[in-house]
Amino acid sequence: MGTWREWTEADAARWVAAPDGEDDKYRRGVLGVMTGSIEYPGAAVLGVEAAHRTGVGMVRYSGPRSVRSVVLARRPETVTMPGRVQAWLLGSGIDAGHRPFILSGDLQHALASGVPVVLDAGGLDLVGTHTAPTVITPHARELTGLLLSRDIECTLEEVEADPAAWAERAAAELQVAVLLKGAVTHVCDPDGARFTVTASTHWLASAGTGDVLGGILGALVATHHDRFEAEPWAITRLAATAAWVHSEAARIASEAWEGGPVLALDVADHVPVVIGRLLRG
C-alpha cells in the first residue's frame, strides 16, 4: 500500500473559485441531482441545500413529485425541468433494491450523458456501467456490500479494520475514485492518489450528513466541469476538498453551539463560511 497524505486547507483552497464577471449560471456549472425517494425525501433536501451553498451555478433536481415539492419548499432556486447538466449526483436516499422501472431508466440516461458523476448510497451498484469520471462515496458497510456484489470477498470487520487498504482495492477493482467515509475519510483513485481527511468533530456521525457531503462534492464537480477533459484525475482532488469542507463546516457549526451537537442542515448552513475562508486564502 502506498503513502497516504492528509488533505489540508491549502490543498482545498486550490479547488474553490469565486465567479468572475465572465461567469453565468451555466459557465459556473449545472449540477443534476437524482436523489431522495418517497421513503427518504430528506436526502434530496439535504443534498440540494448543500450544493446550493457550495456555490454552484444551478441545481437541476429530478425525483418524485412529492419530493420535488419539499425540495422547492426549502430551496425555491432549484430547477425541476429537464435540461443541460454538467455533472450528476445520483443515489442518495434511494433503495437500490426497490428502484422503480422509470427511475432505473432515468439513472441510466444520466450515466450515458458522459458528464462526471458522483455515486452515493442507492446508486453505488451502477458503478462500471459508464465511462465518465466517477467518484463513489460509500461508508464501510456500503463498500462491503458493493465489493461482495462484485465477487470480492470481504467482511465489514475487515473493511473497518483497514479502510485504507480496502479503499485502494475498490479503486483498483472498480477503476473509479473512492471516497470511503469515516472518522478518517480515505480518498483514492486507480492512478495512485491517496488522501485522508480527519474529521474535526465526531458530531458528524449522524443521519443526513452523508447527503450533505454528496451535495458539496456534486457542486464542486459541476463547478469544475471544464477541467475534466484535460485533468480526469481532478475528481479525486475535488472529493478530498469536499470532505475537508464538510468536516470544517461541521466544526464551525458545533462551535456555534459551544461544542454541542449539530444536525445535517447545520453543516450545510455553514458551508458558505468555509468556502469564503478558503477564497480569502
N, C-alpha and C positions, 0 to 999 in steps of 0.2 A: 504494500500500500504506500502511496506517495505522501508527501508532506502537505498538511493542511495549514492554511493561514487564516487568522481571524480577520474578517472584513471590518474595516474601520470607517469612521466618519469621513476621513479624507477620501477613501475609496468611493463611498456613497455619493459624495459631493460631485464627483466626476460624471455621475449618471443622472443628474437632475438638471433641468434648464428652464428658465423662465421664458415665456413667449416674448417675441420682439415685434416691432412694427410691421414686419412682413407676414406674420402668422395670422391665420384664421382658424376656425374650429376644425377644418379638415386637415390643414397642414399641421396643426397641433396634435392631431391623432383622434381617430374614432374607435372606441372600444365596443365591440359587440359582446353582449352578455347573455348567455343562455344558462340560467341558474334558477334554483328555487323550484318549488312544487306546491301543490295544494297542501301537502302534509308539512312542508318546511318553507313557508313563504319568507321567513326571516332571513334565510340565506341570501335571497335575492336582494332584499332591502339593504343588508349589511355590505354586500359586495359592491352594489351600485353606489351607496353612500361613500364608501372608501375610495372608489375610483374617481368620483367627482372631486373629492377633497385632495386627491393627489395631483390634480391639475390637468387632466386630460381634456381634449377639445370637446368631445361629445361622448355620451354613453348611449348606446342603442340597445335597448332591452327587448328580449324575446322570451315569452313564457305564457303560462295560463292566464286567462283574462283576470281571474281573481287576484293573481299575484301581481299582474301589471298594475292593478288598482292600488294595491298597498305600496308598490314602488313609487308610483306617481304621487301618492298622498305624502310620502316622505320627501321625494325629490322630483318636483314638477319639471325640472330641466331635462329629465330623461326623455329620450325619443323612443317611441314604441312602434314606429313604422319601419318596414324593411328598407334597406339602403346600403350605402357604402360603409364598409368596415375595414379597419387596418390591423386589427388584432382581435382575438377571441378569448374570452374567459368562459369555460364550459364545465358544468358538472356539479358545482356546489349546491347542496340541498336537493340533489336528485338521487333516487334509489336506482342503481344500475340494474337491479333485478326486476324492476317493475316499470321500465320506461315505456310509455305509450308508443304505438307504432309511428304516429306523426312526429313525436319528439325525436325518436331514433332517426327518422329521415332528416329532420332539421339539423340534428347534430352532425350527421354525415355530410350534409350540404355545407355546413360551416367548415368542416375539416377539409373539404375539397376546394375551398376558396383559395388555398395556398398562402394565407397570411399567417403570421406567428400565432401560436396557441398556448394558452395556459390551461392545463387539465387538472381538475380537482375532484375529489370525492367520487360522485357518480359518473364522472367522465374518464376516470383513470383506465378503465378497461378498453377504451378506444385508442390508447397509445399504440403506435405502429400501423395505424390504418391510413396514415397520411405522411407526407414528406416535408412539410413546412417546419421551421424552427419551433421546437416544442419544449416546454418545461412542465414536469409533473410535480404536484405538491402534496404528497401523502404524509400522514403520520405513520408511526411504526406498524400499527395494526393494518392500515390500508396497504402499506408496502408489502407486508407479509402476504396478504390475500392476493395482491397483484402478481407477485413472484410465483406463488403456488399455482395460480391460473396459467402460468407460462411453463409449468413443469420444472420450476426451480425450487428444489427442496429447501425449506427453512421453517423456523418456528418464530413466533412472536418473541419468545425469550431470547433467541439468538439475535434477532434484529435489535432488540432493546439493549442487549449486552454489547454490541459492536455496531452502532449505527453508521459509523464512517465506512466500514468495510462493506456493509450492505447497500449503502447509497452508491458507492463506487460500482458494486456488482450490478445494481439496477441500471445505472447509466451505461455500462458496457453492454449489458444484455439487450436493453431496450433502445439504445442509441438515441437517447434524449438527455437533456439536462434534468437533474433531480434536485428538488428542494425537500429534504426529509425533515419534517418539523419535530421539534423537541425543545427541552431546556437549552440544549445546544443544537441549533439548526445546522444541518450539513447540506451544502450546495456544491454540486459537482457535475461534470459532463464527460462524455466519452473521450474528449481531447486532453484530459488531464487536469483541468481546472478543479481546485479543491479549496472551498472557503467554509469557514464556520462563522456563525453569529450566535453569541452567547446572550440569552435572554437577560434583560436588565431588571426584570421583575417577574416573579413566578405567578403573579395575578393573571398572567396571560393564559393560564391553564383553566379556561372557562369556555362555555359554549359560545360559538359565533365568532371567536377571534380568528379562527382559520379562514372564515368567509371574508373578514376584513383584509387579511393578508392577500387573499386572492384578488380582491379589488385593487389593492395598491399595486400588486405585480402586473395585473392586466393593464392598468393605466400607464405604468412605466413602459411596458412593451409597446402599447399603442403610440405613446409619445415619441418613441424612438423607432418607429416603423421604417423610416427611410434608411436606417443603418444596417438592416439585416442582410441585404444583398451582398454588401462588401464585408460585413462582420457577423456571420451567423453565430459566432460564439458570444455575441453580446448578450444573448438571453440569459446566460449563466451569471454574468455580472449584474444584470438587472434583477435577477432573482435574489442575489445576495443583498443588493441595495434595498429591495422591498422588505426583506427580513429585518434589515437594520432599521429602516424607517418604522416598521411595525413595532419592534422592540422599544425604540426610543419614544414613540408616541404613547405606548403603554406606561413607560416610566414617568413621563411628564403628567399623564392623566392621574396616575397613582399619587404623585407628589402633590397634585392639586387637592387631594383628599388626605393629606398628611400621611402618605404611605398606605392608605387604605385600599380596599378592593376596587377594581374597575370593571366595567362591562364592555362588551364589544363595541357598542356605539360610542362609549367614552374614548376608546382607542381611535376610532375613525375620526371623531371630532378634533383630535389633537394632531392628526396628520399634517394639516397646513402649517402648524407651528414648526414641525420638524423640517418640512420642505423649505420653509422660509429661512430657517437657520442654516441649512445646507447651502442655499443660494447666497447667503451673506458670507459664506466661507468660514 
